[in-house]
Amino acid sequence: MGTKTKIIEIANKLLIEKGFNAFSYKNISEKISIKTSSIHYHFPTKSDLGIAVIQKHYQELNQTIIKTSNRTSLEKINLLFLYYKRLVAQQKVCIVGALTSDINTLDEPLRVELLNYSNEILKWVTSILDEGQNQNVFKSFENTELKAKLIITNLMALVQIARIEKNNESFDIMTKMILDELLIN
């Protein structure tokens, strides 16, 4: 793994654990034993690094979409739930949730990248719901994009609540409730 990739990995870890404004280039340099000037070489500003972290998540999302393209809508929605369940188990939050807490202090290019990434997630979840409706697996919704947004925001909030409570039982119950609300009986 190259230096640039290591920097992105450590920044991602720190961002999810502490938040964007709670870590510095010094924290990263100490973790991988390089000078902060080396980080600045790859990422002149912290916003540049934040954008690179989001782009890493974007690539992972695209890989997930490709890998799951032949799966059913039910399998895809369950994989979405599994992603958030793993975050709960690790006492972490998703990148959107982590950055959103600092939204008022983010530079505009970073905020726009975050918005673009969250829109891609929304587009994917909307496509899962549309596919499920076409397969007669999911109920029909007047506005699938808004339903997708509701599901995503519920999952993000459930992760945050589970992190506060240090308890993931309600997460499992609530995701089952979300799924039951989607499924045609």
N, C-alpha and C positions, 0 to 999 in steps of 0.2 A: 504494500500500500504506500503510495507516494505521500509526500508531506502535505500537499494541498488536500488530498482526500482525508488524511488524518485530522487536519484542522477542521474540516467540515464535520467529520464524525464527532469530534470532541465538542465542537460548538453546538451541534444538534443535541447531544447528551446534556450539556449544561443548560441550553435553552429550555428543554423539556423539564429538567429537574428544578431550575431556579427562575426561569424567565429571561427574556432578552436583556433587560436592563441590569440584571443581577450578576452577570459575568463579564469579564474583561479579556482582552488579548493576553494579559499577564496570566490569568487562570489557565488559558489554553496552553501558553508557552510552558508553564510548569508541568502540565500533564504529559506533554510530549517532548520535553527537554529541548526546546528551540528558543531562539530569541524572538521577542515580539516583532522585531524588524522583519523577520522571516514571514510572519503572519501578514504584516503590512505589505510585503512584496506581492503576495497572492491576493490579498483583500485590502486595498488601500483604506476602506472605511468599514466600520462594523455593519453598515447597511449592505455593503457588497457581500459580506460574509453571510448575513441573514438571507439575502436573495439566493446565495449558493445553497444554503440549507433547505430553503423552500424548493429549489430546483431538484435537489436530491429526493425530496418527498414526491415531487411531481413525476420523476422518473420511476419511482417505486409504484405510484398509482397507475401509471401507464403500463408497467409490467403486469400489475395485478389485473388490469382490464384485459390485456392480451391473454394472460394465462387462464382467465375465467370465461373467455368468450364462448366456449362450447358448453358451459355449465348452465343449469336451469336458473331461472330468476330466483327461486327459493334458495338454491345453493349460494347464489351470489349475495343475497341479502343476509344469509347466515354467515357468510365470510366477512361481511361488513360488521356484523355484530361481534364476531370473533376478534376482529382487529381491536375494537374498543374494549372487549373483555380482557384481552391481553394487556392493554394499557392499565386497566383496573388492577389486574393481578400484580403488575409491576409498580403500582402507585405512581403512574405517569399520566400525562395528558397528551392529547394530540397536538401537533404543531400549530394548528389553527387556534386552538384554545390557549396554548402557551403564548403565542404572539398577540392574540387579541387582548390579553390583560395589559399589554403595553401599547395598545393601538394609538393612543394620543401622543406618544413620544416617538413613534416610528417615522423615519423619513418617507416622503411620498413614494419613491420608487419601491421601497420595501413594502409599504402598505398596498400598492398596486399589485405587486407580485403575490402577496398574500390573498388579495381579492381574486386574482386570476386563478390561483390554486384552489381556493374554496369554491369558485364557480365550476371548476372541472370536477370536483367531488360531487357537487350538486347535479351536474350534467350526468355523471355516471349513475348516481342513485336514482335520478329521474328515469334514466333509460332502463334500469332494473325494474322499476315500478311499471313502466309502459310495457315492457316485455312480459311481466307477470300478468298484467291485465289481458294482453293478447293471448296468453297461454291459458287463460281462465283459472289462474292460480290466485291472483290478487283481485280484490274488489276494485270496482271502477271508482275513480275519484274525479271530481269536477276539475281539479287542477293538480296534476301529478307533480309538477315542479314544487308547488307549495307543500304538498304532502312530503316530498323528499326533503325539503328544507326543515319541516317539522321533525322528521325522523333524525336527521343529522343533529339538529340543535338539542333534541332530547338525549341522544347518545353523548354529545359533548357535555351536557349538564350532568348526566348520570355519572360520567367519569369523574367530574369535579366533586360531586357529592360523595361518591365512593372514596375518593382520596381524602376528603375532610373526615368522613366517618370511620375510615380505615376498615371498611366492611364492604364486601362485594355481593352480599346476598340480595340486596334490593336491586342491583344491576341485573342479575339473572331474571328476577321476577318481572322487572319493567321491560326488558327486551322481549320476554315471552308475551307480555301484554301488547307490545308494539306489533309483534308478529301476528298474534291472534286478531288484532284489528285489521291487518292487511289481508289475511287469508279468507278466501271464500269457504264458507262452512260446508 
